[in-house]
């Protein structure tokens, strides 16, 4: 007899700004061996600075705890308070004066999320006691600990009910980001119509760049103008800019000429990656791949590891329809760092039902 999917809505309180929380351990404590009854689980975060790594990435580590040094590498690349435009709250016109007093300065956390391959929505094969980490990059704001929400949907069957290709108009600017939830795009409304047409109550939407699309990537994050149009654009021009600003060489020798800071940041980056590999046993293949990405200036393949995102479809308890679920500040975003032919890019869409 087929077991219906089970949905768990969890609240997580991190213990530090950067924290790893084993969600499966939490589920075992509160719901016993429920996950063992199902083949797979979808994990969904509703935050732009907290989420998950894909199962395929975590399987490359020799030990689950190596998630910590892996993410720490990106924290070195994007240190806090490195003159990010997103953190200059006086420029954020969408914020009220009251909001400016409590708004976290967390541009570094957004950039770490985007660059490290973290996602809002991932699917894992259920394995007894195998940890699945909710990774929080901004779990503390001042003296206040945040309360985070994540949903876990355990299921046995996944059925693709529709697949199609869709065009996405993009600008003529070589480096740009496009909010796919923007009503002017009409992209998101088409996705909603597909969910209704194929009567999906529990499932997911996979959005992937077409095979021949180059110099572009996908993420789910906050589409805030200063973050997307300035900070992320700066990273695409020069992935080591913020590390150079806050790096130990720049701090120790503040009178270095600007042209040298990038070289010092590259040196620091190599040392950092070597330390991770030597002391934590991280796969040499991963290290070499990351180095090849970050030592390219400009960042021609900076987001190539994120060509795919998933969106969670959850049943609306009031009308029974399927809703595409987002956190308050989440938007699916297409980023490009080279002009697209015909000012159009194409994505592959797959709609799946869970059972």
N, C-alpha and C positions, 0 to 999 in steps of 0.2 A: 504493500500500500504506500502510495506516494505521500510523503510528509510535506505539509505546506511550509513555505518559508517563514522564518521567525525573525522579527525585527526587534532589536534592542536599542533603546535610546539612552546613552550614558552621559553623565556629567563628570568631568575630570578637573581636578584642581592641581596645577603644577606646583612643584616645590622650589623652582628656580626659574630665572628668565629662560635659560636653555635647559630643557628637561626631556627625558625619554620616559614615557609611561607605557608599560606593557599592558595593552588592552585585553589580551587573551587571559592574562593572569587575573585581571579584574573580573572578567566574565566567569572564570572558574570559581572565584570566591563567592560571587553573588548568584550564579545560575548553574553551578555544578558542571557536568560534562555535556551541556547542551550542544556545544559546537561539534562534538564528536558524532552527533547524529546526522550531520550534514557534510557534504563533500567540499563545499566552498563557502566563503564569506566575503561579502563586500563591506569595505570600511570607508566611511564618508566623514570628512571633517567639514565644518561650516565656518572655517576661519582662514584668513589669508596669510597668517604667519604661523600656522600650525597644521600639520597634516601627516602624510605617510610617504614612505618610499615603496616603490614597486617590489613585489616578491622577487622578480628576476634580479634586481640590484642586490637585495639582501642575501640572496643565495650565493653571491660571489664572495661574501665575507667568510672567513674561516670560523668566526664565532659571532653570534648575534650582537655582543657588546661592541663590536667594531663599528657599529652605526655611529657611536659617539665620536670617535676620532675622524670618521669620514665627514660628518657634518661640521666638526670643528675646523677642518681644513677650509671650508667655505666661510666660516666665521672669521678666519684670519684675512681672507680676501676682502670681506666687507665688514670692517670693524665698526662699532657704534660711534656716533658723533664724528663722522668723517666729512662734514660739510655737505651733507645731502640736502637737496632742495626740498624734498618731502618733509624734512624735519624743521624747516624754517617756517614755523607755524604762522608767523605774521603774514606770509604770502598765501596762505590757504584761505581763499575767499569763501569757501563753502562752510567754514567753521565759524560758529558764534564765539563771542568773547569767553563765555563759560566753557565751551568745548575746548578752546585753546589752552585753558588752564589744566585740563585733565587729559588731553590727547597725548598718547605716547609718541616719543620720537623713535620710530622703529623702521626707518627706510632700510637699514641693514638687514632686518629680519625678512622683509619682502624680497630683497635681492638674493638672499641666501635661499629662500624657498624656490624662487624661479630658477636659479642657476644650478642648484644641487640635484634637481630631478624630483623634488618633492611634489606630491599630488594631493588634490582634495579627495580623490576617489580611486581606490585600488581594490583588486580582487586577489585573495589568497586561497590556495588549497589548504583545507583544515588538516593540521597535523597535531596530535596530542601534545600539549604543553609547549609547542613552538611559539616563541614570543612574536607578537606583531606590535611594533612601537608606534604610538602616537607621539610625534616629535613636535615639541613646542619651542619656538624660537623667541617668543616674546611673552613668557608666562607671568611676568611680574611688571607692574607699572608703578614705579615709585615703591611704596611700602605695601601696595595692594596686590594680592594674588588673584589672577584671573580665574574665571569659571568657564571652562571650555565644554563644548558639546560635540559629540560624535555619535554616529549611528552605525550599527553593525547589522547587516542583513544576512542571515545564514540560509543557504539554499542548496538544492541538489541538482537542479536542471536549469540550463540556460539555452534558450531557443532564439536564434536570430529570425526576426519576423520581417525585416525589411533592410535593404541596403541600397544606397544611391550615392551619387556624387553631386556636390553643390559648389557653385562659384561664389567667391567672396571678393567684392570690389575692394581694392586697396589704393592708397595714394601713390603719387609718382615719386614721393620722397624715398630715398634708398633705405633710411632707417626710420621705422615707424611702428606703431602699435595700434591695433584695431579692436575695439570693444564689440564682440560678437553679440552682446545682449542689447546693443544700441538699436532702438526701434527703426532708425534710418537704414540699418543694414537689411532688415526683413529676414535675416537668417534665423534668428531665434523663434520668430513666429512660425516659420516653416517647420522647425523642429517640433514645436508644440503641436502643430496640426498632425504631424506624423504619429506622435504619441497617442493622440485622440483617435486617429483613424485606425490604428492597429490595436487599440484597446489595451494599452500597457498599464497595469496597476503597480506591479513591482518589476523593475528591470533597470536597464541602463542604456545610455546613448554613448557610443564610441565615436569620437571625432578624430580623424587622422589625416595628416597632410597627404595629398596624392603622391605617388611614388616619384614622379618627376619634379616635384616641388623642392627647390633648394633655397638655402639662405633664409629660412623661416622656421618658426617654432610656435608651439601652443602652450598655454598655461592657463590656470584659473587663479585670479588674484584680484587685488583692488585696482580698479581703473581710475586712479587719481592722477590728475594732469601732471603735477610736478614729478611724481614717481615715474610715470610711464614715458612722458615726453622729455624729461630732463635726466633723472638719475639713471634709468634703464638705458636711455640713449647714450649716456656717457660710458656706461659699462660696455655697450656694444662697440663703441669706438675704441675703448681701451679697458680691457677687463681688470687691469692691475692698478687703475687710477686711485681707488680708495685705499688699497693696501699701501700704495706709495705715499699717500698723504699721512697715514697713521703708522707707517712702518717704523721699526726701531732705528733704522739708519737715518730716516728723515728727522726723527725726534732727537737722536744723538748728535746729528750734525745739521742743524737747521739752516746753515748757510750754504748747503750744497746747491749748485745751480740746478734749476728745474729739470733740465734735460737728462740729468743723471739719476733722478729719483726712480724712473721706470726701470733702469738697469738694476738698481739696488733691490727693488721690489721683486724682480725676476729671480735674483739671487736668493732672497728670503723665501720665495715660493718653492724653489727647488729644495732648499734645506728643509722646509716644512714637510713636503711630500716624502722626502727621504726618511725623515724621522717617523712619520706615520707608517711607512712600509717596514722600517727596521724594528720598531718597538712594538707595533700592534699586529704585524703579520698580514697586513692588507695585501691583496693580490697585486703583483707587479703589473699585471695587465691593466688593472684599474688605474694605478698610479700613472703609467705611461699615457693612458688615454686622456686622463685629466690634464696632465702636463701639456700634451699636444694641443688640447683645447685652449688652455689659459695662456700659453706662451705665444699664441697667434695674436698679432695686433695689426689690423683690426680683427675683431672676433668673428671670423668667417664661419665658424662652426659652433659658436658659443651655446646655442640652444638646440643643437642637432640631436641631443639626447632626449628631447621632449617634443616629439613629432605627434604625440597622441595624448588626448585627455578623455576622461570618462565623466559622464554626468549621471547622477542617481535619480531614478524615477520611483516615486513613493506614492502609495495610495492615499488619496484625500479621504479622511475618515468621515467627512460631511456628505460628500456626493459620490464617493467610490471611484472617481476618475483618477488617472495618474497625473501627478505633478512633478515637474523637474525641480529638484530641491536645491536651493542655494542658501548660503549664509547671507547676512545683511549686506556685506561689502564684496561679495564674490561675483566675478564676471569671467566668462570664457574670453580669452584674449589671444589674438594672433599677432605675433611679433615678426617683423622682417628686418634684415640688415643689408639687403640688396634689392634694387628695384625689380618688380615683377613684370614679366612680359605681358603687355596689354593691360597693365594695371589691374590684373585679376589673378587670384590664386584659387586652387581647387582643393577641396577636402572630401574624404570618403566618410560617409555616415553609415553606421550600423545600429539598428534598433533591436534590442534583445528583451525577452521576457524571462523572468525567473519562475521556477516551479519547484 
